[in-house]
Amino acid sequence: MRALVTGVAGFVGSHLAEALVARGDTVIGVDCFTEYYDPAAKHRNLAVLEAGSGFTLIEADLRVAHVEQLLDAVDVVFHQAAQPGVRMSWARGFADYVGHNVLATQRLLEAALAKGTPKVVYASSSSVYGNAPRYPTTEDDLPRPHSPYGVTKLAAEHLCALYAANWSLPTVSLRYFTVFGPRQRPDMSVHRLCEAALTGEAFPRFGDGTQVRELTYVSDIVAGNLAAAAADVEPGTVVNLSGGAEIRLDDLVSLVGEVAGVEIAVDRRPAQAGDASRNAGAVDRAVALLGWEPTVPLRAGIAAQLDWHRQRARE
């Protein structure tokens, strides 16, 4: 199989590309190396891929690139590229989110259509649910984003559904629930907690610590993408990928400290606009349509991510 992975230098994208290459697929990786976090860290994410064969990196911005050329002879597109994060999606930051998350997706879908409808597997987010009236949320629940970021991810989902409904373009949107593991973005809570555990610096905790997140280990997310690419599902299908590890933020602080063998100091800060109070997703549809369910327990995933942080500190 020949696959295009957008956002290939990112957290999930790099893991996904490695899995594809490892099983013998050819991967074209695209990334524009935004300044959201250190581009050098993104280049390090590609070290294994660039040291082997079966991988080609193209630096390009999907908002302006000649996208059709990227899809030459491509069988499946894994669209991981996005402007991430809730807190920077307000005010002047919104234009970047619309460009990277909505416009780029629309241009990619147009290119896929022009190239003969390769399958598009889109990385959506549990942020589309916002503060839901019930949990766990199912794919049939009404999305109510609580941030501009969530609005842009939902808009791109709708685009995938529209191209499926109008043109039969085979698309699948996967709603990720708080992905963690090695290479996690530095702005995310588990990354910050691991760094706090190893450096002794305080963990910046926004809000009162009662927020609940369902964490999903990155290898399970990769498996969900591979399953979605292979599954014969109705175009426009939406599927939750949630890890079954629902935990309060304060309890997560304690767990990371316990696994690391330290007590993590907490720097208490005000709640931030756009942060939902809880996320938790049902996976019945993923089990039924993709044959997927999470396999990595939370504690084991935390230990693996801590090991990655330790190794990175030694380099």
Secondary structure as UniProt FT lines:
FT   STRAND          2..6
FT   TURN            7..9
FT   HELIX           11..22
FT   TURN            23..24
FT   STRAND          26..31
FT   HELIX           39..45
FT   HELIX           47..51
FT   STRAND          55..59
FT   TURN            62..64
FT   HELIX           67..70
FT   TURN            71..73
FT   STRAND          76..79
FT   TURN            87..88
FT   HELIX           91..93
FT   HELIX           94..97
FT   HELIX           98..103
FT   HELIX           104..114
FT   TURN            115..116
FT   STRAND          119..125
FT   HELIX           126..128
FT   TURN            139..140
FT   HELIX           148..167
FT   STRAND          171..176
FT   STRAND          179..180
FT   TURN            182..183
FT   TURN            186..187
FT   HELIX           189..199
FT   STRAND          203..206
FT   STRAND          212..217
FT   HELIX           218..230
FT   TURN            235..236
FT   STRAND          237..241
FT   STRAND          245..248
FT   HELIX           249..260
FT   STRAND          266..269
FT   TURN            273..274
FT   HELIX           284..285
FT   HELIX           286..290
FT   HELIX           298..314
//
